[in-house]
Amino acid sequence: MTEGGDPDKLGRGAVWHNQISNCIHQNHIFRVRVEKESIAPEFLSMLVGSAYGKMYFLKSAKQTTGIATINSTQLKNFPVPLPPLPLQQKFARVVEKVESMRQSQSQSKQQIEDLFSALMQRAFRGELETKR
């Protein structure tokens, strides 16, 4: 999770799955470890990034000249509502599916825009060539 930055990005985070071996992180990043028997990392990540999480961190943050920062004590004091673990995991799976669908939709939209652009270029290039 980020320690600070623009207020709207305060507390931003991601779940790390050891994608790179021997990886280190900058000192402005908080490394959060959870007890996986009681909380799903993906659930916590989504909770922190929700309006609920953002509101907590903005209220807790020290702000100077458009920069907001939190410290480890404020992070540790973040109140986490804990539904049963199976429900957290189900929530995380549903969000993952939705994100996958969103990514697919975004790629489809880009393909449609590329095809339309190519069509327009061919149509107007042909139009210009027939008028010559």
N, C-alpha and C positions, 0 to 999 in steps of 0.2 A: 504494500500500500504506500501511496505517496505521503510524505510528511507535509508537504506544502506546495504552494503554487497559486495559480488563479483560483479564486474562491469556488468556482463551479467545478474545478477538478480536484478539490481537496478530498483526500481519502480514497482516491481512485485505486483500484487494485486488480489483480488477476490471480488465478490459481496456477501455481507452478507445478508442472508434472515432470521435472528433471529432463526437459527437452534437450538441454546442453549439459554435458558432463563438466564437472569442475567449474561451474559458473559462479561468479561473485556478483554482488549488487552494490550500487552506489549507497553512500551513507545517508542519503535523503529518502531512502526506501525502508519502510518497516517490514520486517519479515514476521509474519504471523503464522503460528502453528496452532492447530486445534487438536483437541482430543476427538479423534474420529469416531469414538464410540458414542459420542453425544452430539456432535455437530458435523454436518457435511461441509467441507471447504467451499464447495460451489454455492451452497445455500448462504453461508456467511458472506461470500463475495457479492452475491446478488443483494443481500440485505444492506450491506455497506453502501452499495451503489444506488440503492433505492432512495426515494424522496425522504423516507424515514432516516436513513443513514446520513444523507447529505445535510439534513436539518440538524442532526446531532452535532456533526463535525463543524458546521458553520457556526453554531452557537458556542461550541467549545473552543474554537480557534482564536488565536491571536492574529489580528489583522493590522498590517502596516502597508501603506502605499499600494493597495491593490493585491497584496500577497497575503495569503492566509496560511498559517502553520499550526500543526498540532504536535503534541509531545506524546511520549509513550504512555504516560499516566492517563491522558485523555483517551488514548486508544484503548487501554485496558479497561477503562470505565464505560466503554460503549455498551449500553444495555441491549442484550441480545435475547429476544423472545425465542424460546426453544420448543417448537412443535416436536412431536415424536420423530426420531431419526428416519423411519421409513417414509414419512410424509415429506421430510426435507429432501430425501433422495428422489422421491417421485417428482417433486417440484423441480429439482435440478434437471431431471431427465426431460420434463416437458419444456422447460426453458431451452435446453440444448436443441430439442427438435424444432422449436420455434425459430431459434437463431439459425439453424441449418436451412430452414425454409426461407428465412429472410435473405440469407446469403444467396440461395438459389434464385430467388426472385430478383435480386440485385444483378446477378450475372445475366439473367434472361433479359432484363431491361437494357443492359448495356449491349447485348447482342442485337436486340431490336433496334436500338438507336444506331448502331453501326450499320446494320442492313439498310435502314431507311436512308442514312447518309450516302451509302454506296448507290442506292437506287436513285436518289436525287442527282448525284453526280453523273450517273449514266444517262439519266433522262435529259438533263440540261446540256450535257456535252453533246448528245445526239441532236438536240434541238438547235444548238449553235452550229453544228456541222451541216445540218440540212439547209440552214439559211445562207450559207456561204456560196 
